[in-house]
Amino acid sequence: MADYCYVKVHRQGEDVLVAVCDEELLDKKINVSTLVIHVSKEFYGGERIPIKMIWDFMKDATIVNAIGNAVVSELAERIPAVHYAAVNLGGIPHVQLLLK
């Protein structure tokens, strides 16, 4: 499991979207059949933090977009529904959560 991840907070009106990805996925492309997902620096590449610190960013989150084994596992520790909501993208879990 990775020790670090990237997290970036996006604010739009009353929504606070927290984008978080495993460190090694930043700026990588994931190919799933004909679909290509880019884990872009623009969307995910905010602060490099220890994985356990993602909870500091979740306090005000209304939307969470998370990709990677480590960050999705960390979310699932406190939000069990993550196990059911996550989708598998070429062996990499991805989850979007609407909170509040």
C-alpha positions as CSV (number, residue, x, y, z in Angstrom):
1,M,0.0,0.0,0.0
2,A,1.3,3.5,-0.9
3,D,2.3,5.8,2.0
4,Y,1.4,9.0,0.1
5,C,-1.3,10.3,-2.1
6,Y,-2.2,13.5,-3.8
7,V,-5.3,15.6,-2.8
8,K,-6.8,18.6,-4.4
9,V,-9.8,20.6,-3.3
10,H,-12.1,22.1,-5.9
11,R,-14.8,24.6,-4.9
12,Q,-17.8,25.5,-7.0
13,G,-20.6,27.4,-5.3
14,E,-21.6,25.4,-2.2
15,D,-19.9,22.2,-3.5
16,V,-16.5,21.2,-2.2
17,L,-15.1,18.4,-4.4
18,V,-12.1,16.5,-2.9
19,A,-10.1,14.7,-5.6
20,V,-7.6,12.1,-4.2
21,C,-5.3,9.6,-5.9
22,D,-2.5,7.2,-5.0
23,E,0.8,8.9,-5.4
24,E,2.0,6.6,-8.2
25,L,-1.1,7.2,-10.3
26,L,-0.7,10.9,-10.7
27,D,-0.4,11.9,-14.4
28,K,-0.8,8.2,-15.5
29,K,-3.3,6.9,-18.1
30,I,-5.4,3.9,-17.3
31,N,-6.7,1.9,-20.3
32,V,-10.0,0.1,-19.9
33,S,-11.1,-1.5,-23.1
34,T,-11.6,1.6,-25.4
35,L,-11.8,4.0,-22.5
36,V,-8.7,5.9,-21.4
37,I,-8.8,7.6,-18.0
38,H,-6.1,10.2,-17.3
39,V,-5.3,10.8,-13.6
40,S,-4.4,14.4,-14.4
41,K,-2.2,16.8,-12.4
42,E,-4.8,19.5,-13.0
43,F,-7.6,17.6,-11.3
44,Y,-5.8,15.5,-8.7
45,G,-2.3,17.1,-8.3
46,G,-2.7,19.3,-5.3
47,E,-0.8,18.5,-2.2
48,R,1.3,15.4,-1.6
49,I,0.2,14.1,1.8
50,P,0.4,10.9,3.9
51,I,-2.7,8.7,3.1
52,K,-4.0,8.9,6.7
53,M,-4.3,12.7,6.3
54,I,-7.0,12.5,3.7
55,W,-9.6,12.8,6.5
56,D,-8.4,16.3,7.2
57,F,-9.7,17.2,3.7
58,M,-13.0,15.3,4.0
59,K,-14.5,17.5,6.8
60,D,-16.1,20.0,4.3
61,A,-16.4,17.7,1.3
62,T,-19.7,17.4,-0.5
63,I,-18.2,15.2,-3.3
64,V,-15.3,12.9,-3.2
65,N,-13.5,11.5,-6.3
66,A,-10.9,8.9,-5.3
67,I,-8.8,6.5,-7.4
68,G,-6.2,4.0,-6.3
69,N,-5.9,1.0,-4.1
70,A,-4.5,2.8,-1.1
71,V,-6.9,5.8,-1.0
72,V,-10.0,3.7,-1.7
73,S,-9.0,1.3,1.0
74,E,-8.5,4.2,3.4
75,L,-11.9,5.6,2.6
76,A,-13.5,2.1,3.1
77,E,-12.1,1.9,6.6
78,R,-14.5,4.6,7.8
79,I,-17.1,4.5,5.1
80,P,-18.0,0.8,4.5
81,A,-20.3,1.6,1.5
82,V,-17.1,2.4,-0.5
83,H,-16.6,-1.3,-1.0
84,Y,-20.0,-1.4,-2.9
85,A,-19.7,1.9,-4.7
86,A,-16.2,1.4,-6.1
87,V,-15.7,0.4,-9.7
88,N,-12.7,-1.5,-11.1
89,L,-10.9,0.4,-13.8
90,G,-8.3,-2.0,-15.2
91,G,-7.5,-3.4,-11.7
92,I,-7.6,0.0,-10.0
93,P,-10.5,1.0,-7.8
94,H,-12.3,4.3,-8.4
95,V,-15.2,5.7,-6.3
96,Q,-17.3,8.9,-6.4
97,L,-19.2,9.8,-3.3
98,L,-21.9,12.4,-2.7
99,L,-21.8,13.6,0.9
100,K,-24.0,16.0,2.9
